Amino acid sequence: MPHGKALSDFEKGRIMALHSQKWSTRRIAAEIGRSHGVVSKYLADPCSYGSAQHPGRPSSVSDRDKRRIIRAASNSTISSKRIQKDLSLMCTPRTVRRVLERSDNIVRAKMSPCPKLTDLHKKQRLAFAEEKLTQQIDWTRIVWSDEKKFNLDGPDGLASYWHDLRKEPLHFSRRNFGGGNVMVWGAFNTPELFPLPLSK
């Protein structure tokens, strides 16, 4: 319901002056050209007139749904659109993102690359390093090599997720092979450089 214009300081002064002369509220309202209701409201509590706090637009997401959103996003790569769909929420994906952005425990983070190593891989690497520490090695007989993969569909390492600060960070495993990429292998030893072979 629309509200009328608030009383000005001049009108408030006139109301108080006329009221002190024992004028009725209806007579005061007619005299200053305002409604009987606004005059009565002002005289009932002049000090708090105009200080009422009006609530903003109600949230389209309940507190229960906010908790469900945070649980669904916790340490996952799920999108806000997917959360909205999976939880059958009557709000937009943008609202879902706002809920997550306002959470004290959820932040948007990039996944760190991490080799996918099993316990066996770790033991083998450690054993190899310990063995080489005690060997006399002729470095001229060592071939140094490395490889680089170029993805045709974009670089690795762009994965992001909703990191729950109460949990351990997520990591993604580097893909060694896959469709849509080119692998370049290079090697050298003393004093020779080997040609660069390509593989798809």
PAMI-88859 format. One record per residue (C-alpha): x, y, z; residue in three letters. Coordinates in steps of 0.5 Angstrom, whole numbers, plus 500, padded with zeros to 3 digits. Layout:
XYZALA ...
//
This chain:
500500500MET 503507498PRO 505512504HIS 504519503GLY 509524504LYS 512525511ALA 511531515LEU 516537514SER 519540520ASP 515546519PHE 508542519GLU 511538525LYS 512545529GLY 505547527ARG 502541529ILE 505542536MET 503549536ALA 496547535LEU 496541539HIS 498546545SER 492550544GLN 488544545LYS 486543538TRP 483536536SER 487532531THR 481532526ARG 481540526ARG 489540526ILE 489536520ALA 484540516ALA 488546518GLU 495544515ILE 492540509GLY 494533512ARG 490526514SER 487525521HIS 492519521GLY 498522520VAL 497527525VAL 495522530SER 501518529LYS 506524530TYR 502526536LEU 502519539ALA 510519539ASP 513525536PRO 520523538CYS 520516533SER 516519528TYR 519517521GLY 524512524SER 521506523ALA 525501519GLN 522498513HIS 524491511PRO 527490504GLY 525485499ARG 524478502PRO 530473500SER 527467495SER 532462499VAL 530460506SER 535458511ASP 534451510ARG 535451502ASP 542456504LYS 544450508ARG 543445502ARG 546449497ILE 553450502ILE 553442503ARG 552441495ALA 557446493ALA 562444499SER 569442496ASN 566440489SER 566443482THR 559443481ILE 556449478SER 551454481SER 546452475LYS 547445477ARG 546446484ILE 539450483GLN 537444478LYS 539438483ASP 536441489LEU 529444485SER 530451488LEU 525456486MET 531461485CYS 536463479THR 543460479PRO 546467481ARG 542467487THR 545460489VAL 552464487ARG 550469492ARG 549464497VAL 556461497LEU 559468496GLU 556470503ARG 558464506SER 564464511ASP 566457509ASN 566457502ILE 571460497VAL 572459490ARG 579457488ALA 583454483LYS 585446483MET 593445484SER 596440479PRO 598434483CYS 601427480PRO 596422480LYS 601417485LEU 599411488THR 603408494ASP 607403490LEU 609409485HIS 612413491LYS 615407494LYS 619406488GLN 621413487ARG 624413494LEU 628407493ALA 630409486PHE 633416489ALA 636412495GLU 640407490GLU 643413486LYS 645416492LEU 651411493THR 653409486GLN 658412482GLN 655415476ILE 659417469ASP 654422467TRP 657422460THR 653416460ARG 646419462ILE 641421457VAL 637427460TRP 630427457SER 623431458ASP 616431455GLU 611437454LYS 604436452LYS 600441448PHE 592440449ASN 588442443LEU 582444447ASP 586448452GLY 591448457PRO 591443463ASP 590447470GLY 584451469LEU 579447474ALA 576451479SER 571449485TYR 568451491TRP 573450497HIS 570449503ASP 575452508LEU 573446513ARG 576441509LYS 583439505GLU 584443498PRO 582439492LEU 587437487HIS 587435480PHE 591429476SER 595431470ARG 593427464ARG 599424461ASN 595422454PHE 588423451GLY 585426445GLY 586432442GLY 593433444ASN 600433441VAL 606430445MET 613433444VAL 619429447TRP 626431447GLY 633428450ALA 640430450PHE 647427453ASN 654429453THR 655432447PRO 649430443GLU 642433442LEU 637428439PHE 631430434PRO 624432437LEU 619426436PRO 612428436LEU 606424438SER 599425438LYS 
//
